[in-house]
Amino acid sequence: MASKKSLGVGMIGHNFMGKAHSNAWRQAPRFFDLPVDIRLDTICGRSPASVAKAATQFGWQNTSTDWRSVVADPAIDIVDICTPNDSHAEIAIAAAAHGKAILCEKPLALNVEQARQMVAAVKKARVVNMVCHNYRRIPAIALAKRMIDDGAIGNRIYHYRARYAQDWITDPTFPLVWRLQSKISGTGAQGDIDAHIIDLGRYLVGEIKEVCGLMETFIRERPLPGDPKKLGKVTVDDAVSWIGRFKNGALANLEATRFALGRKNHITIEINGSKGSLAFNFEDMNRLEYYNNDDPAARRGFRSILVTEPVHPYTGAWWPPGHIIGYEHTFVNTFADFIQAVATNKSIHPTFEDGLQNEKVLAAINQSAKSRQWVKLN
Ligand SMILES: NC(=O)c1ccc[n+]([C@@H]2O[C@H](COP(=O)([O-])OP(=O)(O)OC[C@H]3O[C@@H](n4cnc5c(N)ncnc54)[C@H](O)[C@@H]3O)[C@@H](O)[C@H]2O)c1
């Protein structure tokens, strides 16, 4: 049998997301029936020693410490951006100019202006582009989307409530890492975790029309990573709460915080429509709660759907019914769809345009919190 054509990937950044992405590049063609194979061609980082170690551990063929040479390399078809937020725009724009397909981690950019430039670059180059909002492809979330589109909770949505809560920076001695410096990260809880539940709101409910936000930085100085005796200024938000309105009239009520002790990576969502409700909890990610108001009155109640049947999105590629999946599979599902799109030269959601819309919502919340006013999105 003739072997499939293979696409070469160049991955920039190799720590948390680099590990998740390496696994997904390797597994996607193994579990999904894709028209092409994937070659883990080049892994790129700043230090030769750590990039060499990561290459061995994650199974990459070549290493580099210069992302510019990776995005220019003719052996690379796909550029995968897993670096901190301040380098997404520069790498993506250069990759687009070299005609590469691009998968970029979220948030797309540091701000709206950079995101606009990235959208312009991929449109001009006509390259396949995607932002890695992997939570869209949790089977339970994809099923929620399908059920909403099928009218399972009615033709009107009243509420989208979402919470993304963590606790990893509650200790005041925790150092001033890049995620706490606006120059590198843009924003704090906003771009790091609010961006994910904004994306899910846009995916499941629709475009956001206006917002009213509240942001706080609880601990304003922290030890410098290289010199713990010195303190540096925290220049991002620790937590954000906001309400808003979708264009279709639904109300939004969201919270993102890294100060919820006991909450590690807690994502909860509830959507209430005119005929029913859906609820999701990431800590029980193989389940989707569904309330159907059309059920006989005596039997109404939330049912818990175990989203592992072959009829459910993505699950047929994995295991027999009831054999649950986890965090890493959200990336594999995402990458399988991306690879399929690259192989067939089709658009795939969420695109950089979605990343730009997300940045606009983040900026509007920021502006609202600072001005203590409602802000409309255009
Ligand atoms: N999709 C998700 O759920 C999710 C989860 C975590 C992080 N992220 C996003 O992924 C990105 C990376 O986050 P992370 O947690 O993996 O960060 P990290 O700090 O763990 O890793 C960053 C990596 O980038 C490398 N790097 C930095 N500058 C570089 C440069 N100029 N050239 C080459 N390599 C460079 C570092 O060496 C490191 O390997 C961020 O944008 C973050 O917001 C997304």
The ligand as an ORCA input file, in Angstrom:
! r2SCAN-3c Opt
* xyz 0 1
  N      -5.015     25.931     25.189
  C      -4.829     25.964     26.496
  O      -5.648     25.522     27.280
  C      -3.550     26.574     27.044
  C      -3.044     26.147     28.279
  C      -1.835     26.704     28.718
  C      -1.204     27.671     27.974
  N      -1.759     28.099     26.800
  C      -1.072     29.119     25.992
  O       0.081     28.520     25.403
  C       1.150     29.446     25.317
  C       2.357     28.880     26.050
  O       2.003     28.657     27.393
  P       2.767     27.567     28.287
  O       1.954     27.388     29.511
  O       3.121     26.386     27.475
  O       4.075     28.420     28.626
  P       5.437     27.884     29.221
  O       6.050     29.032     29.946
  O       5.198     26.603     29.945
  O       6.297     27.557     27.898
  C       6.681     28.554     26.998
  C       7.701     27.990     26.037
  O       8.026     28.986     25.061
  C       9.452     29.008     24.889
  N       9.819     30.315     24.321
  C       9.632     31.541     24.855
  N      10.093     32.490     24.006
  C      10.599     31.834     22.908
  C      11.242     32.245     21.708
  N      11.450     33.524     21.455
  N      11.651     31.290     20.828
  C      11.420     29.978     21.074
  N      10.806     29.529     22.204
  C      10.424     30.442     23.112
  C       9.974     28.712     26.261
  O      11.306     28.280     26.194
  C       9.011     27.583     26.687
  O       9.417     26.361     26.126
  C       0.617     30.755     25.906
  O       0.162     31.577     24.878
  C      -0.533     30.298     26.775
  O      -1.531     31.295     26.938
  C      -2.899     27.547     26.333
*
